[in-house]
């Protein structure tokens, strides 16, 4: 029996619950068999599988780097992704997916749209990939309710009695690496392919990006830096004023063009930042869809961003990314996972209590960001 290791958990109580689930594994296995009488089969025999997991932009993009390998390793299986409106746009046109089921309302696993259960049962899935490396139990409960016989999930945190295809990933590692390990375990491929997110802009996406690029008056030879100063999170984020100081200094030293990007409601914040620091910058407050934004970013020289969705969209675009890691979680898990990324947070700043994050972040000097950006603008290249 593979008992969960204490290092896999933040809280001692969570570790004890996981160990208890392994002691109860025979009972859980019997309960799962009673709930789903149909027997599981090897992955090579799957015909239709459902992928579930966390649904923020970054979480979805973490999976995209391994979807082609998943489909290539199990070519006879149709893969469907259960998602919600909005962030799921990054999955559109992905040839590894047979369909994207926009049936969820939120991150809560059982918060589905009306009629979703009937639609899911109609598809008669014989397998499910539970891809959350943090909280597997809601996804496994969801699988049992749907009576899906083959259930792949990470077993290093317990509940192996409910899992028919257990995956024991390397731990800790960068977050996209966990799904890569799952795909490796299911397909027999060596987990050594790149973890860069993959997005498929279509001709319309590229046309919209080109239109905005021309509207801003940018030329192909110009250095353009995209900057995202806002984020979905409200804690542990770098002060907007710090971004202003960095952008002002960089623009004065090298004269690069700057585009301030954000969501639909960020226009006033971006205008105030531009005014306060006397920036010569264009504004892009949610004027492009996610795939169009990736197409736009491929034209840029660099992205400066919080640790949020735009970081991963920029990685998909293949341009250098300077970001500020979320210091509340493990530095290995949320740190650099593409060779074109630069994390400005020192590795020793790690797992900070939420109440300490902002104070620590404010002590990091803007000069470090300036030095890094100027070097990348001079030497960095677009690799895609």
Number of C-alpha atoms within 10 A of each C-alpha: 7 12 17 21 15 15 11 15 15 12 10 11 10 15 20 15 15 23 20 15 21 21 16 14 19 14 14 18 17 13 15 20 18 11 15 18 12 13 11 18 15 11 20 13 13 20 16 17 23 24 20 21 22 21 20 18 21 22 18 24 26 23 25 25 22 27 21 18 19 23 19 14 18 20 15 13 21 17 26 20 22 20 26 20 13 13 18 20 18 25 23 15 15 17 12 19 19 16 17 20 18 16 20 19 15 16 14 12 18 14 12 17 13 11 9 15 14 10 12 15 13 9 12 15 22 23 28 27 25 26 21 19 18 11 14 19 17 15 24 24 15 16 25 20 13 19 21 24 23 26 25 25 28 26 24 20 27 27 26 25 21 28 24 20 22 20 21 15 19 11 15 14 16 20 23 24 25 25 29 27 22 25 26 20 19 20 17 12 16 11 18 10 12 14 24 24 24 23 22 18 20 13 11 11 19 16 15 18 25 17 12 17 17 11 10 15 10 16 11 11 8 13 18 22 25 26 24 25 26 23 18 12 11 8 14 23 22 26 14 15 15 18 21 20 18 20 28 20 19 22 18 10 11 12 14 18 20 23 21 25 24 22 15 11 10 18 17 10 16 24 16 11 20 19 13 13 16 12 21 15 22 18 19 22 20 15 16 20 16 22 25 23 24 27 27 23 25 20 24 27 24 28 26 25 25 26 27 22 20 29 25 26 28 29 26 26 26 27 23 27 31 25 24 23 28 24 27 18 16 20 21 15 16 18 23 18 21 18 13 20 21 21 17 16 18 12 13 8 16 17 14 16 12 13 11 13 20 17 12 14 18 14 8 15 12 18 14 12 24 20 13 14 24 17 10 18 18 11 8 16 15 14 10 9
